[in-house]
Amino acid sequence: MKKIAVIGAGVTGVTTAYALLNRGYAVTVFDQNRYAAMDTSFANGGQLSASNAEVWNQWSTVIKGIKYMTQRSAPLLVNPKPSWHKYSWMAEFVANIPHYRKNTVETVRLAITAREHLHETAKKEGFAFDVEERGILHVYKDKKDYQHAERVNKLLAEGGLERNAVSPSEIKTIEPAVHGDFYGGFFTPSDATGDIHMYSRGLSDACLKKGVKFHYSSDVTKIVPQDGGHLVKWKDNKGAKFDAAFDAVVVCAGVASRKFGRMLGDRVNIYPVKGYSITVKLDDDKSRAAAPWVSLLDDKAKVVTSRLGNDRLRIAGTAEFNGYNWDIRDDRVQPLVRWVEDYFPDVVTEHAIPWAGLRPMMPNMLPKVDAGKRPGVYYNTGHGHLGWTLSAATAEIIGDKIKAEMPA
């Protein structure tokens, strides 16, 4: 049986491990944390959103980034401090603007495929993840933003997604809890929400029961090419050192994938784009009744919501280009709190738990799902703001590629 090392136990890593397990490989997963899904897969927006597949490569995004530089609470914030990594990434981002249409359509198709795999896997393995299959509602307060969404809708339809225009009155019918004056919206009934951490932990437990080995609290320090494979070296949280040989390595390490790419002779130009979330505890009956069940996406504010069971509401958003920085800044969290208070005024926000994670973004906004330069090296990483949405599809793609090139 061929042995494969998967670097990273976030949602991309565990879905990859599952796909490889099902193809007959002996799989070992490494992660620096004590449990699965403790970094970017811990508390994201919770949306499984093919309707949010539009890539960001547009001149309007660049203009907004410049405009917002002096606004600390802006939805998109760029630290102007010079950095070769940041500015080279941005140059490639701009170079991909001509591919906006093609990449958006491709992302939609991936998201639709992934959705089917994700739900089937949870059902087959019998774990819960607070899923709500009630659709996702995009809302717009002005005509200009709505008209842009109309243009995006044509690309989503080209990719195979049904997203329907709705009037202000229909918005209130779909989600009666929401307050505000809207110009219009779009509703995607096939989209869903859930708890990404619960999903990742449930799937990692299923993998463990079926024979996947997990090395948690393990920092992979070196990957050395050998004849017919690679030697993976790591140390645990007590400093003890280990190594083991594998026939292949799959890098699913989020923002750390760039580092592992360098180890393996590949350029993986991922940039860490910070996002924030708050999880509002719905501790009283009034808050539970006033919180939405249908997921919302406010495109202008770059804010999404997900209802996680009866007693939690997740609100997430913003994009911050500030390097490998996990600091939770109050001036970035407060806009999320105010957004809840504006749209859902009867929800008590006293117990709002803040969180920040780094989205691993490629300049073209597409995940890197491919082989490296060296034999036996593969990547499934760089999913950006759609990690959970795309993970099940990209895991199948990389699983099929490995099976074709290195049969179990």
TORVEXLUM-545725 format. One record per residue (C-alpha): residue number from 1; residue in one letter; x, y, z. Coordinates in steps of 0.001 Angstrom, whole numbers, padded with zeros to 6 digits. Layout:
! TORVEXLUM-545725
{NUM,A,{X,Y,Z}}
...
This chain:
! TORVEXLUM-545725
{1,M,{000000,000000,000000}}
{2,K,{001427,003393,-001029}}
{3,K,{001957,005840,001829}}
{4,I,{000998,009492,001473}}
{5,A,{001669,012376,003844}}
{6,V,{-000875,015196,003980}}
{7,I,{000484,018437,005447}}
{8,G,{-002344,020281,007199}}
{9,A,{-005504,019161,009018}}
{10,G,{-007826,022002,008099}}
{11,V,{-010901,021329,006004}}
{12,T,{-008789,020968,002858}}
{13,G,{-006404,018538,004535}}
{14,V,{-009061,016279,006020}}
{15,T,{-011131,016171,002820}}
{16,T,{-007935,015275,000937}}
{17,A,{-007099,012567,003463}}
{18,Y,{-010614,011163,003074}}
{19,A,{-010389,011164,-000728}}
{20,L,{-007028,009368,-000641}}
{21,L,{-008257,006869,001956}}
{22,N,{-011155,005982,-000337}}
{23,R,{-008689,005355,-003176}}
{24,G,{-006748,002786,-001174}}
{25,Y,{-003770,004760,000161}}
{26,A,{-002227,004663,003635}}
{27,V,{-002598,008277,004753}}
{28,T,{-000813,010212,007502}}
{29,V,{-001833,013783,008330}}
{30,F,{000442,016317,010042}}
{31,D,{-000715,019483,011774}}
{32,Q,{000955,021912,014171}}
{33,N,{-002207,022238,016275}}
{34,R,{-003541,019863,018896}}
{35,Y,{-006777,019220,016964}}
{36,A,{-008051,019380,013402}}
{37,A,{-009354,022663,011979}}
{38,M,{-007885,025051,014534}}
{39,D,{-006659,027778,012154}}
{40,T,{-008598,029204,009197}}
{41,S,{-011088,026318,009382}}
{42,F,{-012082,027188,012950}}
{43,A,{-014652,030019,012827}}
{44,N,{-015192,031276,009288}}
{45,G,{-018461,032609,007890}}
{46,G,{-019959,029145,007654}}
{47,Q,{-021360,029519,004155}}
{48,L,{-021348,026807,001502}}
{49,S,{-021792,029453,-001124}}
{50,A,{-021564,028785,-004828}}
{51,S,{-023353,032140,-005072}}
{52,N,{-020236,033859,-003690}}
{53,A,{-017933,032426,-006358}}
{54,E,{-017162,035719,-008093}}
{55,V,{-013378,036215,-008090}}
{56,W,{-012029,039543,-006857}}
{57,N,{-009816,040318,-009869}}
{58,Q,{-011374,043606,-010999}}
{59,W,{-010118,047168,-011252}}
{60,S,{-012907,048189,-008868}}
{61,T,{-011271,046045,-006160}}
{62,V,{-007930,047780,-006721}}
{63,I,{-009560,051217,-006550}}
{64,K,{-011388,050323,-003341}}
{65,G,{-008163,049054,-001796}}
{66,I,{-006468,052398,-002455}}
{67,K,{-009497,054383,-001291}}
{68,Y,{-009823,052441,001962}}
{69,M,{-006147,052644,003017}}
{70,T,{-006825,055414,005528}}
{71,Q,{-010061,053899,006928}}
{72,R,{-009183,051458,009699}}
{73,S,{-012688,049955,009777}}
{74,A,{-013005,049598,005974}}
{75,P,{-014246,046281,004517}}
{76,L,{-011005,046011,002522}}
{77,L,{-007839,047209,004242}}
{78,V,{-004301,047174,002839}}
{79,N,{-001294,047868,005038}}
{80,P,{000884,050079,002781}}
{81,K,{004106,048963,004475}}
{82,P,{006467,047718,001721}}
{83,S,{006669,043958,001277}}
{84,W,{007972,042138,-001793}}
{85,H,{005599,039239,-001145}}
{86,K,{002560,041528,-000931}}
{87,Y,{003380,043743,-003896}}
{88,S,{004442,040871,-006164}}
{89,W,{001196,039098,-005274}}
{90,M,{-000787,042245,-006083}}
{91,A,{000991,042596,-009426}}
{92,E,{-000085,039058,-010320}}
{93,F,{-003594,039837,-009038}}
{94,V,{-003823,042745,-011492}}
{95,A,{-002384,040593,-014290}}
{96,N,{-005309,038192,-013779}}
{97,I,{-008013,040840,-014235}}
{98,P,{-008474,039791,-017903}}
{99,H,{-009347,036274,-016642}}
{100,Y,{-012098,037489,-014296}}
{101,R,{-014937,035972,-016317}}
{102,K,{-013327,032595,-016993}}
{103,N,{-012132,032155,-013413}}
{104,T,{-015507,033091,-011940}}
{105,V,{-017324,030541,-014091}}
{106,E,{-014766,027855,-013236}}
{107,T,{-015141,028594,-009511}}
{108,V,{-018936,028270,-009729}}
{109,R,{-018659,024871,-011364}}
{110,L,{-016206,023678,-008722}}
{111,A,{-018467,024911,-005920}}
{112,I,{-021532,023089,-007277}}
{113,T,{-019573,019835,-007574}}
{114,A,{-018111,020237,-004079}}
{115,R,{-021504,020802,-002499}}
{116,E,{-022727,017394,-003615}}
{117,H,{-019653,015577,-002282}}
{118,L,{-019720,017432,001029}}
{119,H,{-023311,016609,001921}}
{120,E,{-022963,012985,000789}}
{121,T,{-019858,012491,002942}}
{122,A,{-021491,013841,006116}}
{123,K,{-024523,011644,005545}}
{124,K,{-022426,008560,004816}}
{125,E,{-020157,009001,007847}}
{126,G,{-022995,010028,010148}}
{127,F,{-021786,013271,011708}}
{128,A,{-023647,016539,012302}}
{129,F,{-022368,020048,011595}}
{130,D,{-025319,022367,012282}}
{131,V,{-026171,022453,008581}}
{132,E,{-029023,024717,007459}}
{133,E,{-030159,024146,003885}}
{134,R,{-032224,027321,003634}}
{135,G,{-030325,029114,000860}}
{136,I,{-028249,032299,000842}}
{137,L,{-029713,035770,000356}}
{138,H,{-027579,038566,-001141}}
{139,V,{-028892,042025,-000236}}
{140,Y,{-028232,045436,-001812}}
{141,K,{-029174,048901,-000631}}
{142,D,{-028429,050865,-003802}}
{143,K,{-029011,050502,-007522}}
{144,K,{-025342,050520,-008579}}
{145,D,{-024397,047526,-006421}}
{146,Y,{-027526,045683,-007497}}
{147,Q,{-026735,046242,-011168}}
{148,H,{-023248,044808,-010662}}
{149,A,{-024883,041762,-009062}}
{150,E,{-027089,041410,-012148}}
{151,R,{-023969,041164,-014305}}
{152,V,{-022436,038627,-011926}}
{153,N,{-025639,036612,-012091}}
{154,K,{-025036,035914,-015786}}
{155,L,{-021649,034400,-014967}}
{156,L,{-023134,032285,-012165}}
{157,A,{-025798,031018,-014552}}
{158,E,{-023104,030179,-017097}}
{159,G,{-021458,028058,-014424}}
{160,G,{-024731,026228,-013783}}
{161,L,{-026054,028041,-010696}}
{162,E,{-029629,029198,-010222}}
{163,R,{-029695,032532,-008367}}
{164,N,{-032967,034449,-008465}}
{165,A,{-033608,038184,-008311}}
{166,V,{-035882,039196,-005416}}
{167,S,{-037670,042432,-004564}}
{168,P,{-037422,044290,-001226}}
{169,S,{-040710,042750,-000117}}
{170,E,{-039531,039275,-001101}}
{171,I,{-036358,039794,000961}}
{172,K,{-038547,040299,004032}}
{173,T,{-040604,037233,003142}}
{174,I,{-037508,035030,002751}}
{175,E,{-035985,036299,006012}}
{176,P,{-038591,038116,008160}}
{177,A,{-036031,038943,010879}}
{178,V,{-033972,041314,008742}}
{179,H,{-034406,045101,009144}}
{180,G,{-033414,047723,006596}}
{181,D,{-034390,049445,003366}}
{182,F,{-033191,047450,000374}}
{183,Y,{-033106,048161,-003347}}
{184,G,{-033230,044445,-004120}}
{185,G,{-031470,041150,-003716}}
{186,F,{-030648,037729,-005108}}
{187,F,{-031557,034409,-003540}}
{188,T,{-029790,031072,-004074}}
{189,P,{-032009,028328,-002624}}
{190,S,{-029431,025569,-003236}}
{191,D,{-026735,027131,-001037}}
{192,A,{-026369,026226,002636}}
{193,T,{-024548,027029,005879}}
{194,G,{-022986,025101,008723}}
{195,D,{-020161,024894,011228}}
{196,I,{-016883,024276,009364}}
{197,H,{-015075,023275,012561}}
{198,M,{-017696,020668,013417}}
{199,Y,{-017559,019346,009856}}
{200,S,{-013773,019088,009827}}
{201,R,{-013660,017414,013248}}
{202,G,{-016417,014996,012243}}
{203,L,{-014615,014042,009052}}
{204,S,{-011231,013746,010788}}
{205,D,{-012797,011387,013347}}
{206,A,{-014250,009302,010496}}
{207,C,{-010809,009175,008849}}
{208,L,{-009187,008131,012122}}
{209,K,{-011653,005252,012572}}
{210,K,{-010844,004048,009065}}
{211,G,{-007100,003993,009576}}
{212,V,{-005743,007450,008792}}
{213,K,{-002910,008419,011157}}
{214,F,{-002870,011925,012601}}
{215,H,{000220,013569,014042}}
{216,Y,{-001063,016623,015898}}
{217,S,{001115,019172,017704}}
{218,S,{003659,018328,015031}}
{219,D,{005729,020934,013213}}
{220,V,{007014,019634,009876}}
{221,T,{010542,021040,009667}}
{222,K,{011878,019476,006496}}
{223,I,{010819,017362,003518}}
{224,V,{013762,015595,001894}}
{225,P,{013460,014002,-001570}}
{226,Q,{014527,010352,-001710}}
{227,D,{014535,007711,-004417}}
{228,G,{010891,006952,-005025}}
{229,G,{009549,009232,-002318}}
{230,H,{010185,011790,000421}}
{231,L,{011443,011767,003988}}
{232,V,{009256,013942,006221}}
{233,K,{010916,015292,009345}}
{234,W,{008943,016794,012215}}
{235,K,{009123,017677,015880}}
{236,D,{006393,017598,018491}}
{237,N,{005460,020317,020979}}
{238,K,{008026,018999,023451}}
{239,G,{010881,019230,020957}}
{240,A,{011201,015513,020243}}
{241,K,{012230,014843,016629}}
{242,F,{010870,012189,014248}}
{243,D,{010995,011224,010602}}
{244,A,{009221,008834,008255}}
{245,A,{009358,007962,004552}}
{246,F,{006390,008451,002223}}
{247,D,{005732,007734,-001423}}
{248,A,{004115,011140,-001915}}
{249,V,{003354,014386,-000102}}
{250,V,{000245,016571,-000499}}
{251,V,{000527,020140,000800}}
{252,C,{-002775,021392,002222}}
{253,A,{-001252,023812,004695}}
{254,G,{-003178,027025,004075}}
{255,V,{-001002,030120,004362}}
{256,A,{001982,027937,005322}}
{257,S,{001856,026260,001899}}
{258,R,{004189,028918,000506}}
{259,K,{006851,027817,003016}}
{260,F,{006437,024146,002145}}
{261,G,{006497,024993,-001552}}
{262,R,{009951,026522,-001091}}
{263,M,{011107,023348,000687}}
{264,L,{009962,021320,-002309}}
{265,G,{011294,023600,-005037}}
{266,D,{007951,025118,-006038}}
{267,R,{006703,028695,-006084}}
{268,V,{003323,028774,-004359}}
{269,N,{002419,032448,-004270}}
{270,I,{-000204,032373,-001531}}
{271,Y,{-000840,035564,000423}}
{272,P,{-002527,035572,003868}}
{273,V,{-005686,037698,003667}}
{274,K,{-007091,038160,007151}}
{275,G,{-010794,037815,007827}}
{276,Y,{-012677,038391,011071}}
{277,S,{-015751,036846,012614}}
{278,I,{-017858,037114,015712}}
{279,T,{-019993,034341,017139}}
{280,V,{-022968,035815,018957}}
{281,K,{-024360,033669,021746}}
{282,L,{-028149,033723,021528}}
{283,D,{-028734,033260,025248}}
{284,D,{-032277,034608,025531}}
{285,D,{-035551,033825,023793}}
{286,K,{-035834,037325,022309}}
{287,S,{-032419,037076,020620}}
{288,R,{-033135,033604,019297}}
{289,A,{-036390,034820,017786}}
{290,A,{-034768,037963,016331}}
{291,A,{-031785,036220,014691}}
{292,P,{-031985,035077,011060}}
{293,W,{-032158,031465,009941}}
{294,V,{-031553,032226,006280}}
{295,S,{-027936,033156,005562}}
{296,L,{-027329,036720,004413}}
{297,L,{-024507,038219,002365}}
{298,D,{-024101,042001,002290}}
{299,D,{-021826,042505,-000734}}
{300,K,{-021057,046154,-000049}}
{301,A,{-020032,045616,003577}}
{302,K,{-018458,042225,002773}}
{303,V,{-020364,040644,005671}}
{304,V,{-021992,037197,005824}}
{305,T,{-024167,035507,008446}}
{306,S,{-024812,031891,009348}}
{307,R,{-027169,030479,011966}}
{308,L,{-025378,027680,013774}}
{309,G,{-028058,025768,015583}}
{310,N,{-030581,027376,017892}}
{311,D,{-028192,029376,020049}}
{312,R,{-025372,030741,017849}}
{313,L,{-025153,033342,015098}}
{314,R,{-021912,033687,013132}}
{315,I,{-021100,037004,011430}}
{316,A,{-017937,037218,009348}}
{317,G,{-016276,039430,006821}}
{318,T,{-013665,042011,005855}}
{319,A,{-010372,041455,004056}}
{320,E,{-007086,042697,005471}}
{321,F,{-003734,042567,003657}}
{322,N,{-001331,042727,006581}}
{323,G,{001035,039766,006260}}
{324,Y,{001166,036824,008663}}
{325,N,{-000653,038668,011422}}
{326,W,{-003284,036940,013566}}
{327,D,{-003970,039911,015872}}
{328,I,{-007643,040503,016630}}
{329,R,{-008174,044246,016293}}
{330,D,{-011161,045862,017966}}
{331,D,{-011534,048431,015175}}
{332,R,{-012039,045537,012731}}
{333,V,{-014422,043607,014985}}
{334,Q,{-016724,046495,015915}}
{335,P,{-018104,046967,012366}}
{336,L,{-019371,043380,012530}}
{337,V,{-021079,044062,015853}}
{338,R,{-022650,047272,014523}}
{339,W,{-023817,045444,011410}}
{340,V,{-025743,042966,013565}}
{341,E,{-027246,045780,015625}}
{342,D,{-028371,047606,012460}}
{343,Y,{-029916,044646,010658}}
{344,F,{-031094,042625,013680}}
{345,P,{-031608,045208,016454}}
{346,D,{-033267,042835,018917}}
{347,V,{-030308,040437,018989}}
{348,V,{-028272,040970,022147}}
{349,T,{-024592,041307,021176}}
{350,E,{-023242,041315,024731}}
{351,H,{-021625,037897,024235}}
{352,A,{-019945,038226,020834}}
{353,I,{-016797,036096,020599}}
{354,P,{-014244,037561,018146}}
{355,W,{-011918,035540,015938}}
{356,A,{-009488,036170,013083}}
{357,G,{-008068,033805,010485}}
{358,L,{-005809,034058,007459}}
{359,R,{-007340,033071,004136}}
{360,P,{-004763,031451,001808}}
{361,M,{-005250,033312,-001475}}
{362,M,{-003620,032794,-004853}}
{363,P,{-003384,035871,-007121}}
{364,N,{-005846,034414,-009648}}
{365,M,{-008290,033526,-006830}}
{366,L,{-008310,029876,-007904}}
{367,P,{-007006,027074,-005667}}
{368,K,{-003736,025393,-006591}}
{369,V,{-004702,021773,-007245}}
{370,D,{-001810,020236,-009093}}
{371,A,{001487,018369,-009003}}
{372,G,{004751,020022,-008059}}
{373,K,{007984,019927,-010079}}
{374,R,{009316,016881,-008271}}
{375,P,{007691,013448,-008600}}
{376,G,{005418,012606,-005677}}
{377,V,{004695,016234,-004708}}
{378,Y,{001153,017599,-004893}}
{379,Y,{-000759,020670,-003774}}
{380,N,{-004370,021227,-002754}}
{381,T,{-004275,024706,-001279}}
{382,G,{-004932,028406,-001852}}
{383,H,{-008744,028300,-001709}}
{384,G,{-009058,031834,-000316}}
{385,H,{-012486,032816,000991}}
{386,L,{-014069,029632,-000455}}
{387,G,{-012068,026956,001343}}
{388,W,{-015000,024989,002711}}
{389,T,{-017145,025645,-000357}}
{390,L,{-014563,024147,-002743}}
{391,S,{-012689,021651,-000566}}
{392,A,{-014666,018497,-001321}}
{393,A,{-014297,018999,-005090}}
{394,T,{-010590,019805,-005068}}
{395,A,{-009936,016815,-002797}}
{396,E,{-011519,014554,-005413}}
{397,I,{-009521,016204,-008201}}
{398,I,{-006176,015750,-006475}}
{399,G,{-007154,012226,-005417}}
{400,D,{-007879,011273,-009030}}
{401,K,{-004626,012851,-010216}}
{402,I,{-002557,010940,-007664}}
{403,K,{-004338,007697,-008490}}
{404,A,{-003618,008176,-012214}}
{405,E,{000072,008990,-011649}}
{406,M,{000765,006669,-008698}}
{407,P,{-001782,003837,-008428}}
{408,A,{-002345,002512,-004935}}
